[in-house]
Amino acid sequence: MAKTLIAFYSRRGQNYVDGSIRNLEKGNNEVIVEKIKALLPDADVFQIDTVKKYSPDYMVCIEEAKEELRAKARPQLTAKVENMDQYDTIILGYPNWWGLPPMAIFTFLESYDFSGKTIVPFCSHEGSGLGGSIRQINMAAPGAKFTAGVAIHGAAASHCDREVKQIIAQAE
Ligand SMILES: Cc1cc2nc3c(=O)[nH]c(=O)nc-3n(C[C@H](O)[C@H](O)[C@H](O)COP(=O)(O)O)c2cc1C
């Protein structure tokens, strides 16, 4: 039977939250994914992570991310999804970094054939919404069908039940 995969990137450490820098023990997308998983218990969860970690210092991390964006980097990931064929729907979560997903999302999308699959994107942010992410991830996974996607204010990750329901509705 076709299944759903929830794949996400999330970074712990200092981040920009409602105008000030705070330390997040758990990344916003990680919190959101726990909420999705609670409503979709049969879905598998895969954390997209890079071999080389970003600095936990927000000001350093934004410069690292900017440099990777400029270089169109494809950072190496720590793991691969076993048997992507078994999934017909992929819920894909990521933060907005400089208006786009982290480059790790492009490494992920370019590692598999998503033809015929549905990808439901969601993006947590601090004001920029989905940014230009939908157009860019569309180009990185030709053949996939993308839903409209859902933007979630990262600072509100712990109480984003309405947006989580929108994600699940797009996955159905
Ligand atoms: C490197 C970096 C760049 C960011 N750039 C933006 C941005 O351009 N626009 C925005 O709204 N938020 C930006 N943010 C804030 C994050 O998108 C937001 O805090 C998100 O919820 C983080 O998710 P995470 O904790 O799961 O990694 C940036 C954060 C970082 C660390």
The ligand as a Tripos MOL2 file, in Angstrom:
@<TRIPOS>MOLECULE
LIG
   31    33     1     0     0
SMALL
NO_CHARGES

@<TRIPOS>ATOM
      1 C1         20.4880   30.8830    8.0590 C.3       1 LIG1
      2 C2         19.1060   31.4200    8.3300 C.ar      1 LIG1
      3 C3         18.4950   32.2650    7.4120 C.ar      1 LIG1
      4 C4         17.1890   32.7090    7.6230 C.ar      1 LIG1
      5 N1         16.5970   33.5060    6.6760 N.ar      1 LIG1
      6 C5         15.2960   33.8660    6.8430 C.ar      1 LIG1
      7 C6         14.6370   34.6420    5.8350 C.ar      1 LIG1
      8 O1         15.2030   35.0240    4.8200 O.2       1 LIG1
      9 N2         13.3270   34.9520    6.0400 N.ar      1 LIG1
     10 C7         12.6370   34.5600    7.1610 C.ar      1 LIG1
     11 O2         11.4570   34.8400    7.2730 O.2       1 LIG1
     12 N3         13.2460   33.8090    8.1310 N.ar      1 LIG1
     13 C8         14.5520   33.4650    7.9940 C.ar      1 LIG1
     14 N4         15.1780   32.7110    8.9660 N.ar      1 LIG1
     15 C9         14.3890   32.2530   10.1420 C.3       1 LIG1
     16 C10        13.9320   30.8030    9.9770 C.3       1 LIG1
     17 O3         13.3100   30.5840    8.7220 O.3       1 LIG1
     18 C11        12.9420   30.3890   11.0590 C.3       1 LIG1
     19 O4         13.4420   30.6820   12.3290 O.3       1 LIG1
     20 C12        12.5630   28.9200   10.9830 C.3       1 LIG1
     21 O5         11.3790   28.7060   11.7210 O.3       1 LIG1
     22 C13        13.6590   27.9870   11.4970 C.3       1 LIG1
     23 O6         13.2350   26.6330   11.4310 O.3       1 LIG1
     24 P1         14.0590   25.4840   12.1680 P.3       1 LIG1
     25 O7         14.1280   25.8600   13.6240 O.co2     1 LIG1
     26 O8         13.2480   24.2420   11.9700 O.co2     1 LIG1
     27 O9         15.4080   25.3700   11.5270 O.co2     1 LIG1
     28 C14        16.4940   32.3040    8.7980 C.ar      1 LIG1
     29 C15        17.1430   31.5100    9.7570 C.ar      1 LIG1
     30 C16        18.4380   31.0810    9.5390 C.ar      1 LIG1
     31 C17        19.1130   30.2190   10.5770 C.3       1 LIG1
@<TRIPOS>BOND
     1     1     2 1
     2     2     3 ar
     3     2    30 ar
     4     3     4 ar
     5     4     5 ar
     6     4    28 ar
     7     5     6 ar
     8     6     7 ar
     9     6    13 1
    10     7     8 2
    11     7     9 ar
    12     9    10 ar
    13    10    11 2
    14    10    12 ar
    15    12    13 ar
    16    13    14 ar
    17    14    15 1
    18    14    28 ar
    19    15    16 1
    20    16    17 1
    21    16    18 1
    22    18    19 1
    23    18    20 1
    24    20    21 1
    25    20    22 1
    26    22    23 1
    27    23    24 1
    28    24    25 2
    29    24    26 1
    30    24    27 1
    31    28    29 ar
    32    29    30 ar
    33    30    31 1
@<TRIPOS>SUBSTRUCTURE
     1 LIG1         1 GROUP 0 **** ****
